[in-house]
Amino acid sequence: MESAELHQQFVEAEHLVEVRSGELKKELRLGDLVLSQALYIIGIQWLGTAGLLGSAHVMYWIPAVLFF
């Protein structure tokens, strides 16, 4: 009996969250998401790899940019 009551409370709370989340202002637009994905791809972890390759890293970045 208690399990069914907890389940019902959970369903009611979940419904309340869904109703209220529809009222929230959506701050991120598609352009924002695209730029954040580009930052994830061109993140700081690649600086060490570029440093190890020296000037040859340009030949890796040009095809990557063209492919992207």
N, CA, C and O atoms as a Maestro MAE file, in Angstrom:
{
 s_m_m2io_version
 :::
 2.0.0
}

f_m_ct {
 s_m_title
 :::
 protein
 m_atom[272] {
  # First column is atom index #
  i_m_mmod_type
  r_m_x_coord
  r_m_y_coord
  r_m_z_coord
  i_m_residue_number
  s_m_chain_name
  s_m_pdb_residue_name
  s_m_pdb_atom_name
  i_m_atomic_number
  :::
  1 25 0.817 -1.182 0.000 1 A "MET " " N  " 7
  2 3 0.000 0.000 0.000 1 A "MET " " CA " 6
  3 2 0.870 1.260 0.000 1 A "MET " " C  " 6
  4 15 0.590 2.209 -0.733 1 A "MET " " O  " 8
  5 25 1.903 1.269 0.803 2 A "GLU " " N  " 7
  6 3 2.775 2.436 0.907 2 A "GLU " " CA " 6
  7 2 3.524 2.676 -0.399 2 A "GLU " " C  " 6
  8 15 3.751 3.826 -0.776 2 A "GLU " " O  " 8
  9 25 3.903 1.625 -1.083 3 A "SER " " N  " 7
  10 3 4.613 1.747 -2.351 3 A "SER " " CA " 6
  11 2 3.739 2.419 -3.410 3 A "SER " " C  " 6
  12 15 4.218 3.253 -4.178 3 A "SER " " O  " 8
  13 25 2.464 2.055 -3.448 4 A "ALA " " N  " 7
  14 3 1.539 2.666 -4.402 4 A "ALA " " CA " 6
  15 2 1.350 4.145 -4.096 4 A "ALA " " C  " 6
  16 15 1.235 4.961 -5.010 4 A "ALA " " O  " 8
  17 25 1.319 4.491 -2.814 5 A "GLU " " N  " 7
  18 3 1.164 5.887 -2.417 5 A "GLU " " CA " 6
  19 2 2.391 6.705 -2.807 5 A "GLU " " C  " 6
  20 15 2.263 7.827 -3.296 5 A "GLU " " O  " 8
  21 25 3.588 6.139 -2.589 6 A "LEU " " N  " 7
  22 3 4.822 6.821 -2.988 6 A "LEU " " CA " 6
  23 2 4.878 7.005 -4.502 6 A "LEU " " C  " 6
  24 15 5.304 8.051 -4.991 6 A "LEU " " O  " 8
  25 25 4.452 5.998 -5.227 7 A "HIS " " N  " 7
  26 3 4.437 6.095 -6.683 7 A "HIS " " CA " 6
  27 2 3.492 7.209 -7.137 7 A "HIS " " C  " 6
  28 15 3.820 7.968 -8.048 7 A "HIS " " O  " 8
  29 25 2.337 7.305 -6.513 8 A "GLN " " N  " 7
  30 3 1.362 8.345 -6.869 8 A "GLN " " CA " 6
  31 2 1.927 9.735 -6.567 8 A "GLN " " C  " 6
  32 15 1.747 10.662 -7.357 8 A "GLN " " O  " 8
  33 25 2.604 9.883 -5.438 9 A "GLN " " N  " 7
  34 3 3.226 11.163 -5.097 9 A "GLN " " CA " 6
  35 2 4.303 11.530 -6.113 9 A "GLN " " C  " 6
  36 15 4.428 12.686 -6.516 9 A "GLN " " O  " 8
  37 25 5.066 10.539 -6.512 10 A "PHE " " N  " 7
  38 3 6.111 10.778 -7.498 10 A "PHE " " CA " 6
  39 2 5.511 11.230 -8.826 10 A "PHE " " C  " 6
  40 15 6.016 12.168 -9.442 10 A "PHE " " O  " 8
  41 25 4.447 10.581 -9.273 11 A "VAL " " N  " 7
  42 3 3.794 10.943 -10.535 11 A "VAL " " CA " 6
  43 2 3.238 12.360 -10.457 11 A "VAL " " C  " 6
  44 15 3.350 13.115 -11.422 11 A "VAL " " O  " 8
  45 25 2.647 12.730 -9.338 12 A "GLU " " N  " 7
  46 3 2.110 14.076 -9.164 12 A "GLU " " CA " 6
  47 2 3.227 15.124 -9.174 12 A "GLU " " C  " 6
  48 15 3.085 16.183 -9.786 12 A "GLU " " O  " 8
  49 25 4.330 14.825 -8.499 13 A "ALA " " N  " 7
  50 3 5.461 15.753 -8.474 13 A "ALA " " CA " 6
  51 2 6.067 15.905 -9.858 13 A "ALA " " C  " 6
  52 15 6.435 17.010 -10.257 13 A "ALA " " O  " 8
  53 25 6.173 14.812 -10.591 14 A "GLU " " N  " 7
  54 3 6.725 14.859 -11.937 14 A "GLU " " CA " 6
  55 2 5.835 15.704 -12.852 14 A "GLU " " C  " 6
  56 15 6.338 16.473 -13.671 14 A "GLU " " O  " 8
  57 25 4.537 15.565 -12.714 15 A "HIS " " N  " 7
  58 3 3.604 16.360 -13.510 15 A "HIS " " CA " 6
  59 2 3.743 17.849 -13.184 15 A "HIS " " C  " 6
  60 15 3.712 18.688 -14.084 15 A "HIS " " O  " 8
  61 25 3.894 18.176 -11.900 16 A "LEU " " N  " 7
  62 3 4.070 19.561 -11.486 16 A "LEU " " CA " 6
  63 2 5.342 20.163 -12.074 16 A "LEU " " C  " 6
  64 15 5.345 21.322 -12.490 16 A "LEU " " O  " 8
  65 25 6.418 19.387 -12.109 17 A "VAL " " N  " 7
  66 3 7.672 19.856 -12.694 17 A "VAL " " CA " 6
  67 2 7.491 20.122 -14.187 17 A "VAL " " C  " 6
  68 15 7.965 21.139 -14.693 17 A "VAL " " O  " 8
  69 25 6.824 19.238 -14.886 18 A "GLU " " N  " 7
  70 3 6.599 19.429 -16.320 18 A "GLU " " CA " 6
  71 2 5.775 20.676 -16.594 18 A "GLU " " C  " 6
  72 15 6.065 21.415 -17.534 18 A "GLU " " O  " 8
  73 25 4.754 20.916 -15.788 19 A "VAL " " N  " 7
  74 3 3.905 22.098 -15.982 19 A "VAL " " CA " 6
  75 2 4.703 23.374 -15.741 19 A "VAL " " C  " 6
  76 15 4.627 24.319 -16.527 19 A "VAL " " O  " 8
  77 25 5.460 23.399 -14.665 20 A "ARG " " N  " 7
  78 3 6.230 24.604 -14.329 20 A "ARG " " CA " 6
  79 2 7.395 24.839 -15.275 20 A "ARG " " C  " 6
  80 15 7.744 25.992 -15.529 20 A "ARG " " O  " 8
  81 25 8.008 23.792 -15.806 21 A "SER " " N  " 7
  82 3 9.154 23.985 -16.697 21 A "SER " " CA " 6
  83 2 8.725 24.618 -18.017 21 A "SER " " C  " 6
  84 15 9.544 25.232 -18.700 21 A "SER " " O  " 8
  85 25 7.457 24.478 -18.380 22 A "GLY " " N  " 7
  86 3 6.963 25.127 -19.590 22 A "GLY " " CA " 6
  87 2 6.923 26.633 -19.455 22 A "GLY " " C  " 6
  88 15 6.920 27.343 -20.461 22 A "GLY " " O  " 8
  89 25 6.893 27.139 -18.219 23 A "GLU " " N  " 7
  90 3 6.862 28.571 -17.969 23 A "GLU " " CA " 6
  91 2 8.243 29.208 -18.022 23 A "GLU " " C  " 6
  92 15 8.352 30.430 -18.118 23 A "GLU " " O  " 8
  93 25 9.305 28.401 -17.961 24 A "LEU " " N  " 7
  94 3 10.659 28.939 -17.922 24 A "LEU " " CA " 6
  95 2 11.057 29.520 -19.267 24 A "LEU " " C  " 6
  96 15 10.686 29.004 -20.321 24 A "LEU " " O  " 8
  97 25 11.821 30.606 -19.211 25 A "LYS " " N  " 7
  98 3 12.312 31.242 -20.425 25 A "LYS " " CA " 6
  99 2 13.489 30.434 -20.966 25 A "LYS " " C  " 6
  100 15 14.409 30.085 -20.226 25 A "LYS " " O  " 8
  101 25 13.449 30.147 -22.243 26 A "LYS " " N  " 7
  102 3 14.531 29.392 -22.875 26 A "LYS " " CA " 6
  103 2 15.626 30.368 -23.284 26 A "LYS " " C  " 6
  104 15 15.414 31.203 -24.164 26 A "LYS " " O  " 8
  105 25 16.781 30.272 -22.661 27 A "GLU " " N  " 7
  106 3 17.861 31.223 -22.893 27 A "GLU " " CA " 6
  107 2 18.754 30.843 -24.068 27 A "GLU " " C  " 6
  108 15 19.233 31.723 -24.784 27 A "GLU " " O  " 8
  109 25 18.985 29.561 -24.279 28 A "LEU " " N  " 7
  110 3 19.907 29.136 -25.333 28 A "LEU " " CA " 6
  111 2 19.180 28.979 -26.660 28 A "LEU " " C  " 6
  112 15 18.128 28.345 -26.739 28 A "LEU " " O  " 8
  113 25 19.760 29.567 -27.701 29 A "ARG " " N  " 7
  114 3 19.226 29.405 -29.047 29 A "ARG " " CA " 6
  115 2 20.146 28.458 -29.802 29 A "ARG " " C  " 6
  116 15 21.172 28.025 -29.278 29 A "ARG " " O  " 8
  117 25 19.776 28.144 -31.025 30 A "LEU " " N  " 7
  118 3 20.546 27.194 -31.823 30 A "LEU " " CA " 6
  119 2 21.973 27.684 -32.036 30 A "LEU " " C  " 6
  120 15 22.919 26.902 -31.942 30 A "LEU " " O  " 8
  121 25 22.132 28.960 -32.317 31 A "GLY " " N  " 7
  122 3 23.479 29.510 -32.513 31 A "GLY " " CA " 6
  123 2 24.352 29.339 -31.285 31 A "GLY " " C  " 6
  124 15 25.541 29.039 -31.402 31 A "GLY " " O  " 8
  125 25 23.771 29.527 -30.105 32 A "ASP " " N  " 7
  126 3 24.517 29.340 -28.857 32 A "ASP " " CA " 6
  127 2 24.976 27.902 -28.700 32 A "ASP " " C  " 6
  128 15 26.107 27.644 -28.286 32 A "ASP " " O  " 8
  129 25 24.095 26.964 -29.032 33 A "LEU " " N  " 7
  130 3 24.450 25.549 -28.908 33 A "LEU " " CA " 6
  131 2 25.515 25.149 -29.916 33 A "LEU " " C  " 6
  132 15 26.398 24.353 -29.597 33 A "LEU " " O  " 8
  133 25 25.447 25.691 -31.134 34 A "VAL " " N  " 7
  134 3 26.458 25.383 -32.156 34 A "VAL " " CA " 6
  135 2 27.819 25.902 -31.712 34 A "VAL " " C  " 6
  136 15 28.822 25.198 -31.833 34 A "VAL " " O  " 8
  137 25 27.861 27.121 -31.203 35 A "LEU " " N  " 7
  138 3 29.145 27.671 -30.742 35 A "LEU " " CA " 6
  139 2 29.695 26.897 -29.546 35 A "LEU " " C  " 6
  140 15 30.908 26.708 -29.450 35 A "LEU " " O  " 8
  141 25 28.836 26.447 -28.635 36 A "SER " " N  " 7
  142 3 29.334 25.666 -27.504 36 A "SER " " CA " 6
  143 2 29.887 24.325 -27.965 36 A "SER " " C  " 6
  144 15 30.874 23.841 -27.410 36 A "SER " " O  " 8
  145 25 29.267 23.719 -28.974 37 A "GLN " " N  " 7
  146 3 29.801 22.469 -29.504 37 A "GLN " " CA " 6
  147 2 31.155 22.697 -30.171 37 A "GLN " " C  " 6
  148 15 32.053 21.864 -30.046 37 A "GLN " " O  " 8
  149 25 31.309 23.808 -30.872 38 A "ALA " " N  " 7
  150 3 32.608 24.133 -31.489 38 A "ALA " " CA " 6
  151 2 33.665 24.314 -30.410 38 A "ALA " " C  " 6
  152 15 34.808 23.900 -30.601 38 A "ALA " " O  " 8
  153 25 33.313 24.919 -29.288 39 A "LEU " " N  " 7
  154 3 34.268 25.071 -28.199 39 A "LEU " " CA " 6
  155 2 34.659 23.734 -27.588 39 A "LEU " " C  " 6
  156 15 35.807 23.546 -27.186 39 A "LEU " " O  " 8
  157 25 33.711 22.803 -27.516 40 A "TYR " " N  " 7
  158 3 34.041 21.472 -27.005 40 A "TYR " " CA " 6
  159 2 35.011 20.763 -27.942 40 A "TYR " " C  " 6
  160 15 35.917 20.065 -27.489 40 A "TYR " " O  " 8
  161 25 34.822 20.942 -29.243 41 A "ILE " " N  " 7
  162 3 35.686 20.273 -30.214 41 A "ILE " " CA " 6
  163 2 37.076 20.907 -30.233 41 A "ILE " " C  " 6
  164 15 38.083 20.201 -30.285 41 A "ILE " " O  " 8
  165 25 37.128 22.231 -30.190 42 A "ILE " " N  " 7
  166 3 38.400 22.951 -30.264 42 A "ILE " " CA " 6
  167 2 38.825 23.338 -28.856 42 A "ILE " " C  " 6
  168 15 39.317 24.446 -28.641 42 A "ILE " " O  " 8
  169 25 38.646 22.464 -27.923 43 A "GLY " " N  " 7
  170 3 38.946 22.743 -26.525 43 A "GLY " " CA " 6
  171 2 40.431 22.844 -26.251 43 A "GLY " " C  " 6
  172 15 41.265 22.655 -27.136 43 A "GLY " " O  " 8
  173 25 40.736 23.144 -25.016 44 A "ILE " " N  " 7
  174 3 42.118 23.379 -24.609 44 A "ILE " " CA " 6
  175 2 42.967 22.104 -24.629 44 A "ILE " " C  " 6
  176 15 44.195 22.187 -24.674 44 A "ILE " " O  " 8
  177 25 42.338 20.935 -24.597 45 A "GLN " " N  " 7
  178 3 43.123 19.698 -24.577 45 A "GLN " " CA " 6
  179 2 43.915 19.492 -25.865 45 A "GLN " " C  " 6
  180 15 44.881 18.730 -25.877 45 A "GLN " " O  " 8
  181 25 43.518 20.161 -26.950 46 A "TRP " " N  " 7
  182 3 44.223 20.003 -28.221 46 A "TRP " " CA " 6
  183 2 45.477 20.861 -28.302 46 A "TRP " " C  " 6
  184 15 46.288 20.665 -29.207 46 A "TRP " " O  " 8
  185 25 45.659 21.796 -27.396 47 A "LEU " " N  " 7
  186 3 46.841 22.657 -27.444 47 A "LEU " " CA " 6
  187 2 48.122 21.856 -27.237 47 A "LEU " " C  " 6
  188 15 49.135 22.133 -27.878 47 A "LEU " " O  " 8
  189 25 48.087 20.876 -26.358 48 A "GLY " " N  " 7
  190 3 49.268 20.043 -26.138 48 A "GLY " " CA " 6
  191 2 49.624 19.233 -27.369 48 A "GLY " " C  " 6
  192 15 50.801 19.093 -27.701 48 A "GLY " " O  " 8
  193 25 48.625 18.701 -28.044 49 A "THR " " N  " 7
  194 3 48.866 17.941 -29.273 49 A "THR " " CA " 6
  195 2 49.434 18.844 -30.350 49 A "THR " " C  " 6
  196 15 50.373 18.460 -31.048 49 A "THR " " O  " 8
  197 25 48.883 20.029 -30.494 50 A "ALA " " N  " 7
  198 3 49.392 20.976 -31.492 50 A "ALA " " CA " 6
  199 2 50.825 21.371 -31.165 50 A "ALA " " C  " 6
  200 15 51.642 21.536 -32.071 50 A "ALA " " O  " 8
  201 25 51.137 21.523 -29.896 51 A "GLY " " N  " 7
  202 3 52.502 21.867 -29.511 51 A "GLY " " CA " 6
  203 2 53.486 20.753 -29.829 51 A "GLY " " C  " 6
  204 15 54.618 21.023 -30.231 51 A "GLY " " O  " 8
  205 25 53.071 19.515 -29.656 52 A "LEU " " N  " 7
  206 3 53.952 18.390 -29.978 52 A "LEU " " CA " 6
  207 2 54.203 18.278 -31.477 52 A "LEU " " C  " 6
  208 15 55.297 17.899 -31.897 52 A "LEU " " O  " 8
  209 25 53.197 18.605 -32.284 53 A "LEU " " N  " 7
  210 3 53.351 18.500 -33.730 53 A "LEU " " CA " 6
  211 2 54.148 19.661 -34.320 53 A "LEU " " C  " 6
  212 15 54.655 19.563 -35.438 53 A "LEU " " O  " 8
  213 25 54.258 20.742 -33.584 54 A "GLY " " N  " 7
  214 3 54.981 21.907 -34.088 54 A "GLY " " CA " 6
  215 2 54.219 22.557 -35.237 54 A "GLY " " C  " 6
  216 15 52.992 22.644 -35.204 54 A "GLY " " O  " 8
  217 25 54.952 23.014 -36.257 55 A "SER " " N  " 7
  218 3 54.299 23.703 -37.373 55 A "SER " " CA " 6
  219 2 53.493 22.738 -38.242 55 A "SER " " C  " 6
  220 15 52.686 23.185 -39.058 55 A "SER " " O  " 8
  221 25 53.689 21.437 -38.090 56 A "ALA " " N  " 7
  222 3 52.933 20.458 -38.875 56 A "ALA " " CA " 6
  223 2 51.479 20.381 -38.438 56 A "ALA " " C  " 6
  224 15 50.657 19.795 -39.142 56 A "ALA " " O  " 8
  225 25 51.146 20.960 -37.290 57 A "HIS " " N  " 7
  226 3 49.762 20.872 -36.823 57 A "HIS " " CA " 6
  227 2 48.811 21.612 -37.758 57 A "HIS " " C  " 6
  228 15 47.615 21.319 -37.775 57 A "HIS " " O  " 8
  229 25 49.319 22.561 -38.533 58 A "VAL " " N  " 7
  230 3 48.469 23.294 -39.474 58 A "VAL " " CA " 6
  231 2 47.898 22.333 -40.507 58 A "VAL " " C  " 6
  232 15 46.751 22.488 -40.925 58 A "VAL " " O  " 8
  233 25 48.681 21.344 -40.922 59 A "MET " " N  " 7
  234 3 48.213 20.382 -41.916 59 A "MET " " CA " 6
  235 2 47.142 19.443 -41.337 59 A "MET " " C  " 6
  236 15 46.433 18.780 -42.094 59 A "MET " " O  " 8
  237 25 47.023 19.384 -40.037 60 A "TYR " " N  " 7
  238 3 45.954 18.615 -39.414 60 A "TYR " " CA " 6
  239 2 44.705 19.472 -39.217 60 A "TYR " " C  " 6
  240 15 43.583 18.979 -39.336 60 A "TYR " " O  " 8
  241 25 44.902 20.748 -38.916 61 A "TRP " " N  " 7
  242 3 43.764 21.630 -38.668 61 A "TRP " " CA " 6
  243 2 43.023 21.998 -39.944 61 A "TRP " " C  " 6
  244 15 41.794 22.078 -39.936 61 A "TRP " " O  " 8
  245 25 43.736 22.222 -41.032 62 A "ILE " " N  " 7
  246 3 43.074 22.623 -42.288 62 A "ILE " " CA " 6
  247 2 42.083 21.547 -42.740 62 A "ILE " " C  " 6
  248 15 40.929 21.888 -42.997 62 A "ILE " " O  " 8
  249 25 42.462 20.269 -42.853 63 A "PRO " " N  " 7
  250 3 41.455 19.263 -43.226 63 A "PRO " " CA " 6
  251 2 40.325 19.137 -42.187 63 A "PRO " " C  " 6
  252 15 39.176 18.883 -42.548 63 A "PRO " " O  " 8
  253 25 40.652 19.315 -40.911 64 A "ALA " " N  " 7
  254 3 39.613 19.220 -39.891 64 A "ALA " " CA " 6
  255 2 38.589 20.339 -40.053 64 A "ALA " " C  " 6
  256 15 37.386 20.108 -39.928 64 A "ALA " " O  " 8
  257 25 39.063 21.544 -40.328 65 A "VAL " " N  " 7
  258 3 38.143 22.668 -40.527 65 A "VAL " " CA " 6
  259 2 37.323 22.473 -41.774 65 A "VAL " " C  " 6
  260 15 36.122 22.741 -41.772 65 A "VAL " " O  " 8
  261 25 37.951 22.004 -42.855 66 A "LEU " " N  " 7
  262 3 37.222 21.775 -44.090 66 A "LEU " " CA " 6
  263 2 36.185 20.651 -43.937 66 A "LEU " " C  " 6
  264 15 35.083 20.731 -44.480 66 A "LEU " " O  " 8
  265 25 36.554 19.617 -43.195 67 A "PHE " " N  " 7
  266 3 35.630 18.518 -42.967 67 A "PHE " " CA " 6
  267 2 34.454 18.953 -42.105 67 A "PHE " " C  " 6
  268 15 33.316 18.538 -42.324 67 A "PHE " " O  " 8
  269 25 34.753 19.806 -41.113 68 A "PHE " " N  " 7
  270 3 33.689 20.284 -40.210 68 A "PHE " " CA " 6
  271 2 32.724 21.178 -40.962 68 A "PHE " " C  " 6
  272 15 31.763 21.679 -40.378 68 A "PHE " " O  " 8
  :::
 }
 m_bond[271] {
  # First column is bond index #
  i_m_from
  i_m_to
  i_m_order
  :::
  1 1 2 1
  2 2 3 1
  3 3 4 2
  4 3 5 1
  5 5 6 1
  6 6 7 1
  7 7 8 2
  8 7 9 1
  9 9 10 1
  10 10 11 1
  11 11 12 2
  12 11 13 1
  13 13 14 1
  14 14 15 1
  15 15 16 2
  16 15 17 1
  17 17 18 1
  18 18 19 1
  19 19 20 2
  20 19 21 1
  21 21 22 1
  22 22 23 1
  23 23 24 2
  24 23 25 1
  25 25 26 1
  26 26 27 1
  27 27 28 2
  28 27 29 1
  29 29 30 1
  30 30 31 1
  31 31 32 2
  32 31 33 1
  33 33 34 1
  34 34 35 1
  35 35 36 2
  36 35 37 1
  37 37 38 1
  38 38 39 1
  39 39 40 2
  40 39 41 1
  41 41 42 1
  42 42 43 1
  43 43 44 2
  44 43 45 1
  45 45 46 1
  46 46 47 1
  47 47 48 2
  48 47 49 1
  49 49 50 1
  50 50 51 1
  51 51 52 2
  52 51 53 1
  53 53 54 1
  54 54 55 1
  55 55 56 2
  56 55 57 1
  57 57 58 1
  58 58 59 1
  59 59 60 2
  60 59 61 1
  61 61 62 1
  62 62 63 1
  63 63 64 2
  64 63 65 1
  65 65 66 1
  66 66 67 1
  67 67 68 2
  68 67 69 1
  69 69 70 1
  70 70 71 1
  71 71 72 2
  72 71 73 1
  73 73 74 1
  74 74 75 1
  75 75 76 2
  76 75 77 1
  77 77 78 1
  78 78 79 1
  79 79 80 2
  80 79 81 1
  81 81 82 1
  82 82 83 1
  83 83 84 2
  84 83 85 1
  85 85 86 1
  86 86 87 1
  87 87 88 2
  88 87 89 1
  89 89 90 1
  90 90 91 1
  91 91 92 2
  92 91 93 1
  93 93 94 1
  94 94 95 1
  95 95 96 2
  96 95 97 1
  97 97 98 1
  98 98 99 1
  99 99 100 2
  100 99 101 1
  101 101 102 1
  102 102 103 1
  103 103 104 2
  104 103 105 1
  105 105 106 1
  106 106 107 1
  107 107 108 2
  108 107 109 1
  109 109 110 1
  110 110 111 1
  111 111 112 2
  112 111 113 1
  113 113 114 1
  114 114 115 1
  115 115 116 2
  116 115 117 1
  117 117 118 1
  118 118 119 1
  119 119 120 2
  120 119 121 1
  121 121 122 1
  122 122 123 1
  123 123 124 2
  124 123 125 1
  125 125 126 1
  126 126 127 1
  127 127 128 2
  128 127 129 1
  129 129 130 1
  130 130 131 1
  131 131 132 2
  132 131 133 1
  133 133 134 1
  134 134 135 1
  135 135 136 2
  136 135 137 1
  137 137 138 1
  138 138 139 1
  139 139 140 2
  140 139 141 1
  141 141 142 1
  142 142 143 1
  143 143 144 2
  144 143 145 1
  145 145 146 1
  146 146 147 1
  147 147 148 2
  148 147 149 1
  149 149 150 1
  150 150 151 1
  151 151 152 2
  152 151 153 1
  153 153 154 1
  154 154 155 1
  155 155 156 2
  156 155 157 1
  157 157 158 1
  158 158 159 1
  159 159 160 2
  160 159 161 1
  161 161 162 1
  162 162 163 1
  163 163 164 2
  164 163 165 1
  165 165 166 1
  166 166 167 1
  167 167 168 2
  168 167 169 1
  169 169 170 1
  170 170 171 1
  171 171 172 2
  172 171 173 1
  173 173 174 1
  174 174 175 1
  175 175 176 2
  176 175 177 1
  177 177 178 1
  178 178 179 1
  179 179 180 2
  180 179 181 1
  181 181 182 1
  182 182 183 1
  183 183 184 2
  184 183 185 1
  185 185 186 1
  186 186 187 1
  187 187 188 2
  188 187 189 1
  189 189 190 1
  190 190 191 1
  191 191 192 2
  192 191 193 1
  193 193 194 1
  194 194 195 1
  195 195 196 2
  196 195 197 1
  197 197 198 1
  198 198 199 1
  199 199 200 2
  200 199 201 1
  201 201 202 1
  202 202 203 1
  203 203 204 2
  204 203 205 1
  205 205 206 1
  206 206 207 1
  207 207 208 2
  208 207 209 1
  209 209 210 1
  210 210 211 1
  211 211 212 2
  212 211 213 1
  213 213 214 1
  214 214 215 1
  215 215 216 2
  216 215 217 1
  217 217 218 1
  218 218 219 1
  219 219 220 2
  220 219 221 1
  221 221 222 1
  222 222 223 1
  223 223 224 2
  224 223 225 1
  225 225 226 1
  226 226 227 1
  227 227 228 2
  228 227 229 1
  229 229 230 1
  230 230 231 1
  231 231 232 2
  232 231 233 1
  233 233 234 1
  234 234 235 1
  235 235 236 2
  236 235 237 1
  237 237 238 1
  238 238 239 1
  239 239 240 2
  240 239 241 1
  241 241 242 1
  242 242 243 1
  243 243 244 2
  244 243 245 1
  245 245 246 1
  246 246 247 1
  247 247 248 2
  248 247 249 1
  249 249 250 1
  250 250 251 1
  251 251 252 2
  252 251 253 1
  253 253 254 1
  254 254 255 1
  255 255 256 2
  256 255 257 1
  257 257 258 1
  258 258 259 1
  259 259 260 2
  260 259 261 1
  261 261 262 1
  262 262 263 1
  263 263 264 2
  264 263 265 1
  265 265 266 1
  266 266 267 1
  267 267 268 2
  268 267 269 1
  269 269 270 1
  270 270 271 1
  271 271 272 2
  :::
 }
}
